[in-house]
Every structure is written in C-alpha cells, then in structure tokens.
Amino acid sequence: MFRIPARLRALTRSRTARRVGRVAAVAGEVLMLLLVPTAAHADSGGAVLVAHSLPVVINNLQLWLIGILAALATLYLVVAGVYWATAGGDPTQVEKAKGALKSALVGYALAILAPVLLQVVRGIVGG
C-alpha cells in the first residue's frame, strides 16, 4: 500500500484550505453584490410609487428571510462537507467540520421557524 508522506499531506491540506477560502470569498462577494440595492431608472414622465400594505410587506420579508437563511445554511453545509472530506484524520479540522455542520442545522431550523417568528411580529404590530 502506498502512503503519502506527512509533508505532502500537509501541503495538500493547506492548498485545499486556501482554495476553500477563495471560493468562500468569491461567494461572499457575489452575495454582497446581489444584496446591494441599485437605482431603478424610470421614465421622467411621471413615476408612480406604490406602497404595499403591512401584511404584504411582512409576507415579502418572510419569503426573503427564508430564502437567505436557507442559502446560508446550504453554504455552511457545503463548507462542512469540504472540511470533513479534507480532514484526513486531523481532529481540529473535524471539529471545524462539526461546527460548520451545527451552524448549517441552526440555519435550517431558523428558516423553518421564520414564518412562526414573523407571525409573532405580525401579531405585535397588528398586521
């Protein structure tokens, strides 16, 4: 059986960690670009602003919140899988994977509970 030397394993792990870091950085930049509001250019002939009622705004907020939480939880789940797959028996890397997995589970739980929490907000504000 062929064994990979420890020095080569450490080098491969550090390359993988850098690669995961770069992917996470690019994903974060894309997410930030998508979340930044941009100005809409309307016809100067007369723009009409439409204000939604409070229940519509809260419902839209609920949909956005669920989507963002589910996306972040999925990102943490992928990061946990990468950490676990690249751990190679390293206990600190396995602990990182477990922490990311717990964060993913918390994110999914919050995404599931978002309608309940927003229903409480709706009850408080009287919408």
Phi, psi and chi 1 to 4 in degrees:
 res  aa     phi    psi   chi1   chi2   chi3   chi4
   1 MET       -  134.3 -179.7  173.4 -173.4      -
   2 PHE   -86.2  128.8  177.9   74.4      -      -
   3 ARG  -110.5  134.5  -64.9 -174.3   58.6  109.9
   4 ILE   -82.0  130.8  -60.7  173.4      -      -
   5 PRO   -60.6  150.5  -18.0   25.8      -      -
   6 ALA   -60.9  -37.2      -      -      -      -
   7 ARG   -65.0  -40.1 -175.7  174.2  174.7  167.6
   8 LEU   -69.6  -37.4 -176.3   59.1      -      -
   9 ARG   -62.6  -43.1  -83.5 -171.2  -55.6 -142.3
  10 ALA   -64.6  -39.3      -      -      -      -
  11 LEU   -64.6  -42.7 -178.6   63.1      -      -
  12 THR   -65.0  -40.3  -55.2      -      -      -
  13 ARG   -64.2  -41.0 -116.1 -177.7  -87.5  134.0
  14 SER   -69.0  -36.1   66.5      -      -      -
  15 ARG   -64.3  -42.0  -74.8 -178.2 -174.6  165.2
  16 THR   -65.1  -41.3  -55.3      -      -      -
  17 ALA   -63.1  -41.1      -      -      -      -
  18 ARG   -64.6  -39.5  -78.8 -166.6  -58.4 -107.8
  19 ARG   -64.8  -43.3 -157.6  171.6  -71.6  145.8
  20 VAL   -64.0  -39.8  167.7      -      -      -
  21 GLY   -63.1  -41.3      -      -      -      -
  22 ARG   -65.3  -42.8  -73.2 -177.0 -169.9  138.4
  23 VAL   -62.9  -42.3  168.4      -      -      -
  24 ALA   -64.9  -38.3      -      -      -      -
  25 ALA   -65.3  -43.9      -      -      -      -
  26 VAL   -65.7  -41.3  169.7      -      -      -
  27 ALA   -62.7  -39.4      -      -      -      -
  28 GLY   -64.9  -40.8      -      -      -      -
  29 GLU   -64.4  -42.9  -70.9  174.8    8.9      -
  30 VAL   -62.7  -42.6  169.0      -      -      -
  31 LEU   -62.1  -42.4 -178.8   65.6      -      -
  32 MET   -65.8  -38.3  -68.9  -54.4  -65.7      -
  33 LEU   -64.5  -36.1  -76.3  174.0      -      -
  34 LEU   -74.4  -26.5  -68.4  175.1      -      -
  35 LEU   -87.4  -16.7  -68.5  177.7      -      -
  36 VAL   -75.3  125.1  172.6      -      -      -
  37 PRO   -71.0  144.5   22.9  -29.6      -      -
  38 THR  -118.9  155.5   57.0      -      -      -
  39 ALA   -76.6  137.3      -      -      -      -
  40 ALA   -96.3  134.7      -      -      -      -
  41 HIS   -96.3  112.2  -61.5  -72.4      -      -
  42 ALA  -102.0  164.3      -      -      -      -
  43 ASP   -66.7  134.1 -175.9   16.8      -      -
  44 SER   -74.2   -0.9   60.6      -      -      -
  45 GLY   -68.8  -10.7      -      -      -      -
  46 GLY   139.0  102.7      -      -      -      -
  47 ALA   -88.2  139.2      -      -      -      -
  48 VAL  -111.8  122.6  177.4      -      -      -
  49 LEU   -94.0  130.9  -63.0  176.9      -      -
  50 VAL  -111.6  122.4  177.4      -      -      -
  51 ALA   -99.7  127.5      -      -      -      -
  52 HIS   -82.5  159.9  -67.1  -70.3      -      -
  53 SER   -74.7  163.5   63.7      -      -      -
  54 LEU   -59.6  -42.7 -173.3   60.4      -      -
  55 PRO   -61.9  -35.2  -24.6   32.8      -      -
  56 VAL   -67.8  -41.9  172.0      -      -      -
  57 VAL   -63.1  -43.7  170.9      -      -      -
  58 ILE   -66.1  -38.6  -69.2  176.9      -      -
  59 ASN   -64.5  -42.1 -170.4   31.4      -      -
  60 ASN   -63.9  -40.8  -69.9  -19.4      -      -
  61 LEU   -60.6  -40.5  178.7   66.5      -      -
  62 GLN   -62.0  -44.9  175.5 -179.0  -16.5      -
  63 LEU   -64.4  -43.0  -66.5  176.1      -      -
  64 TRP   -63.9  -43.9  -87.5   94.5      -      -
  65 LEU   -62.6  -44.2 -173.2   64.3      -      -
  66 ILE   -62.8  -43.3  -69.7  170.9      -      -
  67 GLY   -63.7  -44.9      -      -      -      -
  68 ILE   -66.4  -43.8  -69.9  170.8      -      -
  69 LEU   -63.7  -41.6  -73.6  172.4      -      -
  70 ALA   -66.6  -38.4      -      -      -      -
  71 ALA   -66.1  -44.1      -      -      -      -
  72 LEU   -66.2  -39.0  -75.1  174.8      -      -
  73 ALA   -64.3  -38.5      -      -      -      -
  74 THR   -66.3  -39.7  -57.4      -      -      -
  75 LEU   -60.9  -44.7  176.8   68.9      -      -
  76 TYR   -65.5  -34.5  -86.9   98.3      -      -
  77 LEU   -65.7  -40.6 -172.5   64.2      -      -
  78 VAL   -66.1  -43.3  169.0      -      -      -
  79 VAL   -61.6  -41.1  168.5      -      -      -
  80 ALA   -62.1  -41.6      -      -      -      -
  81 GLY   -64.1  -40.2      -      -      -      -
  82 VAL   -66.6  -44.4  169.2      -      -      -
  83 TYR   -58.8  -45.0  -80.1  158.2      -      -
  84 TRP   -66.8  -41.0 -153.3  -60.7      -      -
  85 ALA   -69.4  -30.6      -      -      -      -
  86 THR   -97.1    5.5   60.5      -      -      -
  87 ALA   -64.6  -43.0      -      -      -      -
  88 GLY    60.2   30.5      -      -      -      -
  89 GLY    88.1    0.3      -      -      -      -
  90 ASP   -74.7  117.3 -176.2   14.7      -      -
  91 PRO   -62.8  -34.7   -9.4   15.0      -      -
  92 THR   -68.5  -36.8   57.4      -      -      -
  93 GLN   -68.6  -37.8 -162.6   78.6  -12.3      -
  94 VAL   -65.2  -38.3  171.2      -      -      -
  95 GLU   -66.0  -37.5  -73.0  -56.9  -44.3      -
  96 LYS   -61.4  -42.0  -79.1 -175.4 -175.9  178.4
  97 ALA   -63.3  -42.9      -      -      -      -
  98 LYS   -64.2  -39.8  -73.1 -179.6 -177.8  178.1
  99 GLY   -63.7  -42.8      -      -      -      -
 100 ALA   -66.3  -36.7      -      -      -      -
 101 LEU   -65.4  -41.4 -177.2   62.6      -      -
 102 LYS   -63.5  -39.9  -72.2  176.3 -172.3  174.4
 103 SER   -63.4  -39.2  -63.7      -      -      -
 104 ALA   -64.2  -42.4      -      -      -      -
 105 LEU   -65.4  -38.8  -67.4  175.9      -      -
 106 VAL   -64.2  -40.7  166.9      -      -      -
 107 GLY   -62.4  -44.2      -      -      -      -
 108 TYR   -65.1  -38.4  -76.6  126.6      -      -
 109 ALA   -63.5  -41.8      -      -      -      -
 110 LEU   -66.7  -35.6  -73.8  174.6      -      -
 111 ALA   -65.0  -36.7      -      -      -      -
 112 ILE   -72.1  -36.1  -69.1  171.1      -      -
 113 LEU   -85.5   -6.7  -69.8  175.8      -      -
 114 ALA   -56.6  -43.2      -      -      -      -
 115 PRO   -61.4  -37.0  -22.2   30.7      -      -
 116 VAL   -66.8  -45.1  174.3      -      -      -
 117 LEU   -64.7  -39.9  -63.7  173.9      -      -
 118 LEU   -72.6  -26.0  -73.0  173.5      -      -
 119 GLN   -66.4  -37.2 -173.5   67.4   29.6      -
 120 VAL   -63.5  -44.1  169.1      -      -      -
 121 VAL   -61.9  -42.2  170.6      -      -      -
 122 ARG   -61.6  -39.4 -174.1  178.7  -69.2  152.5
 123 GLY   -66.9  -35.0      -      -      -      -
 124 ILE   -70.3  -44.4  -69.5  172.2      -      -
 125 VAL   -85.3   -5.8  -63.5      -      -      -
 126 GLY    79.3   29.3      -      -      -      -
 127 GLY   -90.0      -      -      -      -      -
